[in-house]
Amino acid sequence: MLNGERLISRPLRWAMVGGGRTGQVGYKHRTGALRDNTAFELVAGAFDIDAERGKDFGVNIGVPENRCYSDYQTMFAEEANREDGIDVVSIATPNATHYDICKAALEADLHVICEKPLFFTTEEAQFIKELAEEKGKIVGVTYGFSGHQLLLQMRAMIEQGKIGDVRVVDLQYTHGFCATDEGDQKNDAQKWRVDPKVAGPSFVLGDLSTHTYYMSQLILPHMKIEKLLCDRQSFVGSRAPLEDNAHVLMHYDNGAVGTMWTSSINAGCMDAQRIRIVGSKASLEWWDSRPNELIYEIQGEPSQTLVRAMPYLDESCNRDERLGALHAEGLSESWANIYLKFAAAIDAKDRGDEETLKNLVYPDIDAGLEGVRWVENCVRSADQGAVWVDFE
């Protein structure tokens, strides 16, 4: 069980690029990183493209005024000259900026934590992976839902044969908050998501489904997609060529089949992500509106509800426990779990502890690369008329 005690020798000196007053995601990064105040210390930032607004915001969250920078280039240069300069930077900016900032951070000998989708192309992701290896640095990706402990319980039960051979993987990440184009015009955090120049080749495939795709990889690490078919739509026509709804069919290397429905126009939907894994003996189902419960259904027996933090769960699940049974956890704890693992990975990398790195389960550069690969293959299939393509 986690109780906030120090897991690394000192808090990492941490900075943010983006994540300021007008952003949607910055607060999630900060609550995740600072939940355990022994892991990260926010000491600097280039929080906003508007330098004065960014400085005002940074001071208001406790960052020294002289370490609230006008841009990331200045921050990296100035911090490199300080004895107490930053160790790691989080990138919480629109998609089109990720590659340049990540590359500059690694070249400044910084560890990186980046929003998803990581980049526009697998070539970019592969280059950053090689650069990170050359520099001896960690690149983590904020798949923020993946820190929910019961996902590790699913992984353990499947590895232990509790559901038999996996046959069906049913994934969903949908909501209805973009059922109209109102936010596209009025919401700064939404505008760029439907602009291909900034968002890249997809909207909901990159913004939503990469989360759920990574979670399926976490649960099923030994299953790989061989082929997929993607059919995508722009129901709000002004978003074309970017999709606001997509259905993906998948064939896995073990003979299993899968589906993904991702959508921002599922009007009225408030429970977002569902994951159901069907085996030859039983099924497991989890959804993020009830993240403290995992449904376990054995064929011919009554359905069981497994509850977070109980002693009957696998050690790998309860190792990330924070509040104890009867006390509900949610998205903030999930973000805190992945940020704590980022800290552990950075610490291990700096110490040359490859054994610890090998055994850590967290969204690393390979997870980010796979997210980019997922989007590329989905777009390729959809743009050819929703045809089956080999997963490249």
C-alpha positions, 0 to 999 in steps of 0.5 A: 500500500502507498502511504506517501513515504519517500520512494526515491532519494529526493523529489525530482525538480520538475517543470511544465510546458503548457498546462496553464490557466486556459488548458484542460489537462494541466491540473491533472498533471499537477495533482498527479505529480504532487499527490506524493510530495516526495516524488516531484517538486514543481519549480519552473514552467513555461505555462502559456503561449501568452508569457504574461498570463503564464507568469501570473498563473505560475506565481499563483500556483507557487512557482517563483516569478523568476522561474516562470519563463516566456517559452520552453527554449528560454526555460531549458537554457536558463535552467541548465545554468542553475545548480538546482536546475530542473530534472524533468519536464512535462509537456501539456501542449497541443499535439503539433508541438510535442515533437519539437519540445520533446526533442529539445528537452532530451537535447537539454539532458532532461527526462520527459513526460508528454501528453498523448498522442505522442507525435504525428508519425511513427518515424518521429516516435522512433527517432525520439526513442533512439534519442532518449536511449542515446541520452539515457533518459526516460520518456513517459506518456500520460495515459492518465487512466492507466493507473487504476489498480484494477487494470493490473488485477485484470492483467494478473487474472488473465495471466493466471488463466482465470478466464481461459483463452482470450477470445474477444476484446471489446473496448469503448471510449465515448462521450457526448460533449462534442455532439454539436460544434459549439465548443469548436468555436468557443472553447480554446481547449477544443478548437485546436483538437479539430484543426488538422494542422495542430491535432494531426491526422485524427480527432477522437482516435488520437485524443480518446482511443489511444488511452483505451488502446494502451490500457488493453495493451497493459491488460494483454501484454502478450497479444498483438494486433495483426490486422485492423479495419477502421471506419470513421465519420465526421458527423459534425461536418466542419470537422472533416477530415478529422473524425468525431466517431470511429469503429475499429475491428481487430484481429489478434495474433492468438486468433482473438478478435476485438472492437473499439468504438470511440466517439465524442458525439455519443450524446448523453454518455457520461461513463466514457470507457468500458473494457470487456475481455471475454475468455473461453471460461469467463469474462472480465469487465471494467468501466471508469464510471465505477473504477473501484469495481471489476466484474468477473463472470464465470460461465454457469456461475453467479456474477462476482464483483471484485472490489478495489483494495480487498486482500483477495486481489493480486499483489500487483494490484494492491501495491498501488493502493492508496486509501483503503477499502470503503474509501473510493478512489478515482482519476486523481489517484490514477494520475498519481500512480502513473506519475509515481512510476515515472519518478521511479523510472527516472530514478532507476534510469539515473542509477543505472538500475535496469532490473527495476526498469524492466519490471515497472509497468507504466506508459513509456516511450514504447507505449507512446510509439504504439499509440502513434502506430495505432492512429496511423493504421486506423487512419490508413484503413479509413482513408482507403474506404474502411478496408482491412490493413496489416498492422504495421 
